[in-house]
């Protein structure tokens, strides 16, 4: 575990993380096919709390861009870039974070208990997300882990409910932020 922590500490200290993540994402885009319904945008409502400074608690709207090149039944990847706009506890408007990362749908099934939510057949696709999380208010880069246990997908849409996330400061190895997206709606247009 110490080796893992040392590796990521060196990445952050040498600023490699900020240089190589965009390069890896561009390679991912170049190596994947531009399939139908692969580009999209999303909107969600979020709330987050910074563990060490509850005055920086923020709630508001999150906007995202999505690139989903494949439709695998298991471990389907998507690139996601997100930014948020909201108010802090004191009422000031801020951009609390900007994220860029990879979301992976763990499985895709139409045999589930949530079909009553839609007139059409929807697939249940719970997802995990890992991303680089930049907080411009504090000028810090963190690592974010997210889980979307109630994600429903159609050909053109994703619906996510109660998606939680936590961020970690890889220099100290401690949790920095936790939050939840109450509802996220993503529309795939190309």
C-alpha positions as a Python dict, from the first residue, in 0.01 Angstrom:
ca = {
    (1, 'X'): (0, 0, 0),
    (2, 'X'): (290, 233, 75),
    (3, 'X'): (428, 175, -277),
    (4, 'X'): (90, 273, -424),
    (5, 'X'): (84, 592, -215),
    (6, 'X'): (448, 677, -307),
    (7, 'X'): (377, 625, -678),
    (8, 'X'): (83, 868, -682),
    (9, 'X'): (267, 1119, -463),
    (10, 'X'): (550, 1126, -719),
    (11, 'X'): (296, 1171, -1000),
    (12, 'X'): (147, 1475, -831),
    (13, 'X'): (482, 1624, -730),
    (14, 'X'): (628, 1592, -1080),
    (15, 'X'): (306, 1721, -1235),
    (16, 'X'): (293, 1407, -1451),
    (17, 'X'): (-73, 1355, -1372),
    (18, 'X'): (-171, 1685, -1532),
    (19, 'X'): (39, 1614, -1842),
    (20, 'X'): (-41, 1247, -1908),
    (21, 'X'): (-414, 1221, -1833),
    (22, 'X'): (-516, 1441, -2130),
    (23, 'X'): (-269, 1254, -2353),
    (24, 'X'): (-413, 917, -2250),
    (25, 'X'): (-766, 1042, -2312),
    (26, 'X'): (-675, 1169, -2660),
    (27, 'X'): (-521, 827, -2738),
    (28, 'X'): (-842, 661, -2616),
    (29, 'X'): (-1042, 882, -2853),
    (30, 'X'): (-815, 811, -3149),
    (31, 'X'): (-819, 435, -3095),
    (32, 'X'): (-1194, 404, -3055),
    (33, 'X'): (-1454, 412, -3332),
    (34, 'X'): (-1686, 708, -3373),
    (35, 'X'): (-2006, 508, -3346),
    (36, 'X'): (-2360, 640, -3360),
    (37, 'X'): (-2486, 800, -3041),
    (38, 'X'): (-2140, 831, -2891),
    (39, 'X'): (-2127, 1202, -2797),
    (40, 'X'): (-2349, 1370, -2543),
    (41, 'X'): (-2400, 1619, -2265),
    (42, 'X'): (-2545, 1593, -1918),
    (43, 'X'): (-2696, 1803, -1643),
    (44, 'X'): (-2727, 1712, -1277),
    (45, 'X'): (-2797, 1857, -933),
    (46, 'X'): (-2525, 1804, -675),
    (47, 'X'): (-2417, 1876, -322),
    (48, 'X'): (-2068, 1837, -176),
    (49, 'X'): (-1885, 1896, 149),
    (50, 'X'): (-1515, 1949, 206),
    (51, 'X'): (-1422, 1753, 516),
    (52, 'X'): (-1179, 2008, 664),
    (53, 'X'): (-1376, 2324, 576),
    (54, 'X'): (-1755, 2295, 591),
    (55, 'X'): (-1785, 2664, 493),
    (56, 'X'): (-1692, 2549, 142),
    (57, 'X'): (-1996, 2319, 126),
    (58, 'X'): (-2148, 2369, -218),
    (59, 'X'): (-2470, 2278, -397),
    (60, 'X'): (-2578, 2354, -748),
    (61, 'X'): (-2575, 2230, -1107),
    (62, 'X'): (-2315, 2011, -1274),
    (63, 'X'): (-2261, 2007, -1652),
    (64, 'X'): (-2087, 1722, -1833),
    (65, 'X'): (-1965, 1617, -2176),
    (66, 'X'): (-1965, 1244, -2255),
    (67, 'X'): (-1793, 1029, -2514),
    (68, 'X'): (-1916, 668, -2524),
    (69, 'X'): (-1753, 485, -2816),
    (70, 'X'): (-1868, 130, -2736),
    (71, 'X'): (-2174, -64, -2619),
    (72, 'X'): (-2022, -362, -2439),
    (73, 'X'): (-2239, -574, -2212),
    (74, 'X'): (-1973, -570, -1938),
    (75, 'X'): (-1721, -300, -1842),
    (76, 'X'): (-1834, -46, -2103),
    (77, 'X'): (-1607, 265, -2086),
    (78, 'X'): (-1699, 631, -2134),
    (79, 'X'): (-1489, 947, -2114),
    (80, 'X'): (-1650, 1221, -1910),
    (81, 'X'): (-1555, 1585, -1847),
    (82, 'X'): (-1753, 1771, -1580),
    (83, 'X'): (-1771, 2112, -1422),
    (84, 'X'): (-2001, 2242, -1153),
    (85, 'X'): (-2153, 2579, -1070),
    (86, 'X'): (-2312, 2640, -734),
    (87, 'X'): (-2342, 2838, -415),
    (88, 'X'): (-2136, 2795, -101),
    (89, 'X'): (-2274, 2807, 253),
    (90, 'X'): (-2221, 3187, 263),
    (91, 'X'): (-2425, 3236, -58),
    (92, 'X'): (-2129, 3311, -287),
    (93, 'X'): (-2142, 3167, -638),
    (94, 'X'): (-1843, 2948, -726),
    (95, 'X'): (-1707, 2681, -959),
    (96, 'X'): (-1624, 2415, -699),
    (97, 'X'): (-1465, 2162, -931),
    (98, 'X'): (-1369, 2052, -1279),
    (99, 'X'): (-1328, 1678, -1346),
    (100, 'X'): (-1199, 1464, -1629),
    (101, 'X'): (-1215, 1088, -1606),
    (102, 'X'): (-1330, 745, -1709),
    (103, 'X'): (-1667, 594, -1623),
    (104, 'X'): (-1718, 218, -1658),
    (105, 'X'): (-2062, 56, -1673),
    (106, 'X'): (-2014, -267, -1477),
    (107, 'X'): (-2288, -456, -1660),
    (108, 'X'): (-2584, -402, -1888),
    (109, 'X'): (-2909, -591, -1834),
    (110, 'X'): (-3276, -539, -1916),
    (111, 'X'): (-3386, -794, -1655),
    (112, 'X'): (-3419, -569, -1350),
    (113, 'X'): (-3678, -419, -1114),
    (114, 'X'): (-3665, -60, -1249),
    (115, 'X'): (-3857, -102, -1578),
    (116, 'X'): (-4166, 50, -1415),
    (117, 'X'): (-3991, 392, -1431),
    (118, 'X'): (-4017, 415, -1809),
    (119, 'X'): (-4266, 337, -2082),
    (120, 'X'): (-3979, 195, -2289),
    (121, 'X'): (-3739, -83, -2201),
    (122, 'X'): (-3437, 58, -2016),
    (123, 'X'): (-3112, -117, -1934),
    (124, 'X'): (-2976, -119, -1580),
    (125, 'X'): (-2609, -16, -1602),
    (126, 'X'): (-2449, 60, -1261),
    (127, 'X'): (-2120, 244, -1308),
    (128, 'X'): (-1791, 329, -1137),
    (129, 'X'): (-1594, 643, -1218),
    (130, 'X'): (-1238, 750, -1155),
    (131, 'X'): (-1127, 1102, -1242),
    (132, 'X'): (-884, 1384, -1188),
    (133, 'X'): (-1067, 1643, -977),
    (134, 'X'): (-942, 2003, -981),
    (135, 'X'): (-1069, 2246, -716),
    (136, 'X'): (-1002, 2601, -846),
    (137, 'X'): (-1103, 2764, -514),
    (138, 'X'): (-816, 2595, -331),
    (139, 'X'): (-590, 2539, -635),
    (140, 'X'): (-554, 2167, -565),
    (141, 'X'): (-574, 1851, -773),
    (142, 'X'): (-739, 1546, -620),
    (143, 'X'): (-842, 1197, -728),
    (144, 'X'): (-1217, 1131, -738),
    (145, 'X'): (-1399, 799, -711),
    (146, 'X'): (-1769, 780, -792),
    (147, 'X'): (-2039, 514, -790),
    (148, 'X'): (-2371, 532, -971),
    (149, 'X'): (-2581, 242, -835),
    (150, 'X'): (-2905, 350, -1004),
    (151, 'X'): (-2809, 421, -1365),
    (152, 'X'): (-3061, 342, -1637),
    (153, 'X'): (-2968, 359, -2005),
    (154, 'X'): (-3147, 378, -2336),
    (155, 'X'): (-3003, 428, -2682),
    (156, 'X'): (-3009, 808, -2651),
    (157, 'X'): (-3035, 874, -2276),
    (158, 'X'): (-2884, 794, -1935),
    (159, 'X'): (-3070, 854, -1612),
    (160, 'X'): (-2875, 838, -1286),
    (161, 'X'): (-3008, 873, -933),
    (162, 'X'): (-2818, 917, -604),
    (163, 'X'): (-2465, 890, -747),
    (164, 'X'): (-2211, 940, -471),
    (165, 'X'): (-1847, 1047, -495),
    (166, 'X'): (-1546, 1100, -273),
    (167, 'X'): (-1218, 1273, -348),
    (168, 'X'): (-877, 1188, -207),
    (169, 'X'): (-568, 1395, -165),
    (170, 'X'): (-303, 1157, -295),
    (171, 'X'): (-23, 1351, -124),
    (172, 'X'): (-165, 1281, 222),
    (173, 'X'): (-375, 975, 139),
    (174, 'X'): (-678, 1126, 314),
    (175, 'X'): (-1035, 1183, 202),
    (176, 'X'): (-1089, 1548, 109),
    (177, 'X'): (-1446, 1578, -16),
    (178, 'X'): (-1765, 1376, -35),
    (179, 'X'): (-2082, 1450, -226),
    (180, 'X'): (-2384, 1324, -413),
    (181, 'X'): (-2553, 1389, -746),
    (182, 'X'): (-2925, 1359, -680),
    (183, 'X'): (-3032, 1326, -1044),
    (184, 'X'): (-2820, 1324, -1359),
    (185, 'X'): (-2970, 1334, -1706),
    (186, 'X'): (-2742, 1264, -2006),
    (187, 'X'): (-2849, 1295, -2368),
    (188, 'X'): (-2643, 1127, -2642),
    (189, 'X'): (-2688, 1317, -2969),
    (190, 'X'): (-2418, 1181, -3205),
}
